[in-house]
Amino acid sequence: MELRQLKYFVKVAETLNFSEAAKALFVTQSTLSQQVKQLEDSLGTQLLSRTSHSVALTEAGTELLPFARRTLLDADLCRQRIHDLEEGLGGVLNIGVTYSFSPILTESLFSFMSMYPKVKLNILYKPMSELMDLLVARNLDFVLAFKPSQAVAGVESHYLFQNYLAVIVADSHPLAKEKSVSFEMLKKYDLALPSQGLQARNLFDRIIGDRISDLRVKIELNEVNILLKLLRPGRLASVLAEATILNENGVVAIPFAEGDGEMNGCVHTLTDSYRKKSMQEFIKILSSSLAVRARQNAWL
């Protein structure tokens, strides 16, 4: 059994199409078929059921697939460890980021790229639930997001900075000069809210419960930059994490005065997983940035 054979088997199992898998692996279809057949011979069992029109996993193939994926991931981590030891910082760093967390990153990204030009950064923006699934599947090295309302199995959440739920308005809005905003005050104004499933919206919904129907919600959307643009003319209010408006002009954040509005920024990693040197250095840079230091509760 060879790693290459496992890699070929996994790709065929994922696509259930030898032609598509061969293209993705940049090998000929005959080479792919030969390697999968050799894997089956070495295991003494059929892994894939083939006909002229379809490919399907056998019971043995279904059983092998998760172990094959884990073996390939472990092999990649092994290579990464050796690379870290022999070459210093390099390779690829895969980071998941929620939309609201994005403004905190800008300063650190430029600093990291300047200090470690050999590291390629792959940054993926998605809702937190999707990012956690990708982290658990080991498709991400770590996730930057606010603390989840419920712990995620197999994931550690390390505090990076303190933050809070806030009412966001243009600096010309009637609420802009308030020290805090209550639910009753918010009822008087038209709202543009983040979509359900985003962290700020989830927390806001938990705090107000079924009173959401009492609010004048005019629009919901999952793109924070567009949401902030809608606020600047001064007619709408929103509810987001205070950190969302970092380096944004023309808008202000006022604490929402009801419930527990704590939204602590966290670094989420797999429990007991190997932490690449590049990840450790990125988090150190992030934790030292001006954006984080102003809100900091460092874990490093």
C-alpha positions as CSV (number, residue, x, y, z in Angstrom):
1,M,0.0,0.0,0.0
2,E,1.4,3.4,-1.0
3,L,0.3,7.0,-0.2
4,R,-0.1,7.6,-3.9
5,Q,-2.5,4.7,-4.2
6,L,-4.5,6.0,-1.3
7,K,-4.6,9.5,-2.8
8,Y,-5.9,8.1,-6.1
9,F,-8.5,6.0,-4.3
10,V,-9.8,8.9,-2.3
11,K,-10.2,11.1,-5.4
12,V,-12.1,8.4,-7.2
13,A,-14.2,7.8,-4.1
14,E,-15.0,11.5,-3.9
15,T,-15.9,12.0,-7.6
16,L,-17.1,8.5,-8.4
17,N,-15.8,9.1,-11.9
18,F,-12.4,7.9,-13.1
19,S,-12.1,10.4,-15.9
20,E,-12.8,13.4,-13.6
21,A,-10.5,12.0,-10.9
22,A,-7.7,11.5,-13.4
23,K,-8.0,15.1,-14.6
24,A,-7.9,16.5,-11.1
25,L,-4.8,14.4,-10.3
26,F,-3.1,15.2,-13.6
27,V,-2.6,11.6,-14.5
28,T,-3.9,9.4,-17.3
29,Q,-7.0,7.4,-16.7
30,S,-5.1,4.1,-17.3
31,T,-2.5,5.1,-14.7
32,L,-5.2,5.9,-12.2
33,S,-7.1,2.6,-12.8
34,Q,-3.8,0.6,-12.5
35,Q,-2.9,2.2,-9.2
36,V,-6.4,1.7,-7.7
37,K,-6.3,-2.0,-8.9
38,Q,-2.9,-2.4,-7.2
39,L,-4.3,-1.0,-4.0
40,E,-7.1,-3.5,-4.2
41,D,-4.7,-6.4,-4.8
42,S,-2.5,-5.4,-1.9
43,L,-5.6,-5.4,0.4
44,G,-7.1,-8.5,-1.1
45,T,-10.5,-6.9,-1.6
46,Q,-12.5,-4.9,-4.1
47,L,-12.9,-1.2,-3.1
48,L,-14.8,0.1,-6.1
49,S,-17.7,-1.4,-8.1
50,R,-17.2,-0.5,-11.7
51,T,-19.6,-0.7,-14.7
52,S,-19.4,1.0,-18.1
53,H,-21.7,3.7,-16.8
54,S,-21.0,4.1,-13.1
55,V,-18.6,3.8,-10.2
56,A,-19.6,3.0,-6.6
57,L,-17.9,2.3,-3.3
58,T,-18.1,-1.3,-2.1
59,E,-18.6,-2.0,1.6
60,A,-14.8,-2.3,2.0
61,G,-14.3,0.9,0.1
62,T,-16.7,2.8,2.3
63,E,-14.9,1.4,5.4
64,L,-11.5,2.4,4.1
65,L,-12.3,5.9,2.9
66,P,-12.2,7.8,6.3
67,F,-9.0,6.0,7.3
68,A,-7.4,6.8,3.9
69,R,-8.2,10.5,4.3
70,R,-6.8,10.5,7.8
71,T,-3.6,8.8,6.6
72,L,-3.1,11.4,3.9
73,L,-3.7,14.2,6.3
74,D,-1.2,12.7,8.8
75,A,1.3,12.4,6.0
76,D,0.9,16.0,5.1
77,L,1.4,17.0,8.7
78,C,4.5,14.9,8.9
79,R,5.9,16.7,5.8
80,Q,5.0,20.0,7.4
81,R,6.7,19.2,10.6
82,I,9.9,18.2,8.8
83,H,9.7,21.3,6.7
84,D,9.3,23.5,9.7
85,L,12.4,21.9,11.3
86,E,14.6,22.0,8.3
87,E,13.5,25.0,6.2
88,G,12.0,27.4,8.8
89,L,8.7,29.2,7.8
90,G,7.2,28.2,4.5
91,G,4.4,26.2,2.9
92,V,0.7,27.1,3.1
93,L,-1.3,28.5,6.0
94,N,-5.1,28.0,5.7
95,I,-7.1,30.4,7.7
96,G,-10.9,30.6,8.1
97,V,-12.4,34.0,9.0
98,T,-15.9,35.2,9.7
99,Y,-17.1,38.3,7.9
100,S,-17.3,40.4,11.1
101,F,-13.7,39.5,12.1
102,S,-12.3,40.6,8.8
103,P,-11.4,44.3,9.7
104,I,-9.2,43.0,12.6
105,L,-6.9,41.2,10.1
106,T,-5.7,43.9,7.6
107,E,-2.7,45.2,9.6
108,S,-1.6,41.6,10.5
109,L,-1.8,40.3,6.9
110,F,0.5,43.0,5.6
111,S,3.0,42.5,8.5
112,F,3.0,38.7,8.1
113,M,3.5,38.8,4.3
114,S,6.4,41.2,4.7
115,M,8.1,39.1,7.4
116,Y,7.4,35.6,5.9
117,P,7.3,35.9,2.1
118,K,7.7,32.2,1.6
119,V,4.4,31.4,3.3
120,K,1.3,31.3,1.1
121,L,-1.9,32.4,2.8
122,N,-5.2,30.9,1.9
123,I,-8.0,32.9,3.6
124,L,-11.6,31.7,3.5
125,Y,-14.5,33.9,4.6
126,K,-17.6,32.0,5.6
127,P,-20.2,31.8,8.4
128,M,-18.8,30.3,11.6
129,S,-20.7,27.0,11.4
130,E,-19.2,26.3,8.0
131,L,-15.7,27.3,9.1
132,M,-15.9,24.9,12.1
133,D,-17.0,22.0,9.8
134,L,-13.9,22.8,7.6
135,L,-11.7,23.0,10.7
136,V,-12.9,19.6,12.0
137,A,-12.4,18.1,8.6
138,R,-8.8,19.5,8.7
139,N,-9.2,21.7,5.7
140,L,-8.2,24.8,7.8
141,D,-5.3,25.3,10.2
142,F,-7.3,27.6,12.4
143,V,-10.4,29.8,12.5
144,L,-10.7,33.4,13.6
145,A,-14.2,34.1,14.9
146,F,-16.1,35.3,17.9
147,K,-16.7,32.8,20.7
148,P,-19.5,30.3,19.8
149,S,-22.6,30.1,21.9
150,Q,-21.9,26.3,22.3
151,A,-18.6,24.5,22.4
152,V,-17.7,22.6,19.2
153,A,-16.5,19.0,19.8
154,G,-12.8,18.6,19.2
155,V,-12.2,22.4,18.9
156,E,-10.4,24.6,21.4
157,S,-11.3,28.3,21.6
158,H,-8.5,30.7,22.8
159,Y,-9.4,34.2,23.7
160,L,-7.6,36.8,21.6
161,F,-9.5,40.0,22.5
162,Q,-12.7,41.3,24.2
163,N,-15.6,42.8,22.2
164,Y,-19.3,43.4,22.5
165,L,-22.5,43.6,20.5
166,A,-23.2,47.2,19.4
167,V,-25.8,49.2,17.6
168,I,-24.0,50.6,14.5
169,V,-25.2,53.9,12.9
170,A,-23.9,56.7,10.8
171,D,-22.4,59.5,12.8
172,S,-25.3,61.7,11.6
173,H,-28.0,59.3,12.9
174,P,-30.1,60.4,16.0
175,L,-28.7,57.5,18.0
176,A,-25.0,58.4,17.3
177,K,-24.6,60.5,20.4
178,E,-26.2,58.0,22.9
179,K,-24.0,56.2,25.4
180,S,-26.0,53.0,25.0
181,V,-29.1,51.9,23.1
182,S,-32.0,49.9,24.6
183,F,-34.5,47.7,22.7
184,E,-37.2,50.4,23.1
185,M,-35.0,53.0,21.6
186,L,-34.1,50.7,18.7
187,K,-37.8,50.1,17.9
188,K,-38.1,53.7,16.7
189,Y,-35.8,53.3,13.7
190,D,-35.5,51.3,10.5
191,L,-33.0,48.5,10.6
192,A,-30.6,46.7,8.3
193,L,-29.6,43.5,10.1
194,P,-27.0,40.9,9.4
195,S,-28.6,37.6,8.1
196,Q,-29.6,34.8,10.4
197,G,-26.6,32.5,11.0
198,L,-24.0,35.2,11.3
199,Q,-22.6,35.5,14.8
200,A,-23.8,39.0,15.7
201,R,-27.3,38.2,14.5
202,N,-27.4,34.9,16.4
203,L,-26.5,36.7,19.7
204,F,-28.9,39.5,19.0
205,D,-31.7,37.0,18.4
206,R,-30.9,35.2,21.6
207,I,-31.1,38.4,23.6
208,I,-34.3,39.8,22.2
209,G,-36.1,36.4,21.5
210,D,-39.5,36.7,19.8
211,R,-39.5,40.5,20.1
212,I,-37.8,40.7,16.7
213,S,-41.3,41.1,15.3
214,D,-41.5,44.4,17.1
215,L,-38.6,45.9,15.1
216,R,-38.7,47.7,11.8
217,V,-36.4,45.4,9.9
218,K,-36.2,46.7,6.3
219,I,-33.4,44.5,5.0
220,E,-31.2,41.5,6.0
221,L,-28.0,40.6,4.3
222,N,-24.8,38.5,4.9
223,E,-22.3,40.9,3.4
224,V,-20.9,43.3,6.1
225,N,-19.3,45.8,3.8
226,I,-22.5,46.4,1.9
227,L,-24.4,46.6,5.2
228,L,-22.0,49.4,6.4
229,K,-22.6,51.2,3.1
230,L,-26.3,51.1,3.7
231,L,-25.8,52.7,7.1
232,R,-23.8,55.7,6.0
233,P,-26.6,57.8,4.5
234,G,-27.9,58.0,8.1
235,R,-31.4,56.5,7.8
236,L,-30.8,52.9,9.0
237,A,-29.3,51.3,12.1
238,S,-27.8,47.8,12.5
239,V,-26.5,45.5,15.2
240,L,-23.0,44.1,14.8
241,A,-19.8,43.4,16.8
242,E,-18.1,46.7,17.7
243,A,-14.9,45.4,16.0
244,T,-16.7,45.3,12.6
245,I,-16.3,49.1,12.2
246,L,-12.6,49.2,12.8
247,N,-11.0,51.7,10.3
248,E,-14.5,52.5,8.9
249,N,-15.3,56.2,8.5
250,G,-18.7,57.7,9.0
251,V,-20.2,55.1,11.4
252,V,-20.1,54.7,15.1
253,A,-20.7,51.8,17.6
254,I,-23.0,52.3,20.6
255,P,-23.2,49.4,23.2
256,F,-26.6,47.5,23.1
257,A,-27.9,47.9,26.6
258,E,-29.7,44.5,27.0
259,G,-28.6,41.0,27.9
260,D,-25.1,39.7,27.8
261,G,-23.6,41.3,24.6
262,E,-20.1,39.9,25.1
263,M,-18.5,38.9,21.8
264,N,-14.9,37.8,22.5
265,G,-12.7,37.3,19.5
266,C,-11.1,33.9,19.5
267,V,-8.6,31.7,17.7
268,H,-10.2,28.3,17.2
269,T,-7.9,25.2,16.7
270,L,-8.3,21.5,16.8
271,T,-7.7,19.9,20.2
272,D,-4.2,18.5,20.5
273,S,-3.4,19.2,16.8
274,Y,0.0,20.1,15.5
275,R,0.4,23.9,15.2
276,K,2.5,24.9,12.3
277,K,5.3,27.4,13.0
278,S,3.6,29.8,10.5
279,M,0.4,29.6,12.4
280,Q,2.2,30.4,15.7
281,E,3.9,33.4,14.1
282,F,0.7,34.7,12.5
283,I,-1.1,34.6,15.8
284,K,1.7,36.3,17.6
285,I,1.6,39.1,15.0
286,L,-2.2,39.3,15.2
287,S,-2.1,39.5,19.0
288,S,0.4,42.4,18.8
289,S,-1.5,44.4,16.3
290,L,-3.0,47.7,17.2
291,A,-6.5,46.5,16.4
292,V,-6.2,43.6,18.8
293,R,-4.2,45.3,21.5
294,A,-6.9,47.9,22.0
295,R,-9.3,45.0,22.8
296,Q,-6.9,42.5,24.0
297,N,-7.2,39.5,26.3
298,A,-4.2,37.5,24.9
299,W,-3.9,33.8,25.2
300,L,-0.3,33.4,23.9
